[in-house]
């Protein structure tokens, strides 16, 4: 077989390899996008947990402040 690829057969094979390689790269990019979406969902869950914690802490403090204020007004 000649060094140049033998009448184009090698070129077709390489083109197929390039297409397969491109599909693999696209699959990897899609997996990375999915991982990023999952990280964002986890960050949002963490923010929601923090909001719930703060909301849970603020209510008793607000009630206590209201009682303190009411007691001060009674004086």
N, C-alpha and C positions, 0 to 999 in steps of 0.2 A: 504494500500500500504506500502511496506517495506521502511524503512528510506533510503536505498541506491539508490532509484530512480526507483524501480519497474521494473526490468528486462531490463534496458537500454533505456527505453522510455525517461526518463529525460535527459539522456546523449545526445540523438539526438536533443532534444529541445535546450539544452544548446549549442550544436555545431551550430545550426541554429542561435541562438542569437549571438554567437561569429562571425559567418560569416557576419551577418547584422551589427554588431558593427564595424567589420573591413571595410566593405563597407562605413559606415558612416565616419570612420576616413580617409579613402582614399578620399572620397568626400571633406571632410574638408581640407585635404592637397592640393587637386587640386584647391579648392577655394582660399586658401592662395597663391598658386603659381600664380594664375590669378591676385590676388590683387597686388602681387609683380611686375608682368609684367606691370600692369597698373601704378604703382608708377614709374617704370623705364621709361615708355613712357612719363609720366608727367615731370620727371626730364629732359628727352631729349628735350621736347617741351620748357621747361624753359631755357635750355642751348641755344637752337636755338633763342629764343627771345632775350637773352642777346647778342648773336653774332650779331643779326640784329641791336640791339641798338648801339653796339660798332661800327659796320660798318657804320651806319648812322652818328655817331659822328665823326668818323675818316675822312670821305671824306671832309667835310667842313674844318676841321683843316688842312688836307693835301693841299687843294686848297689854304687856307690862307697862309700856310707855303711857298707854291710855289710862291705866289704873293709877299710875303715879301722877299723871296730870289731873285726874279727877280728884285724887286725894289732896293735891296742892290747891285745887280750887275750893275744896271744902274748908280749908284752913282759914 
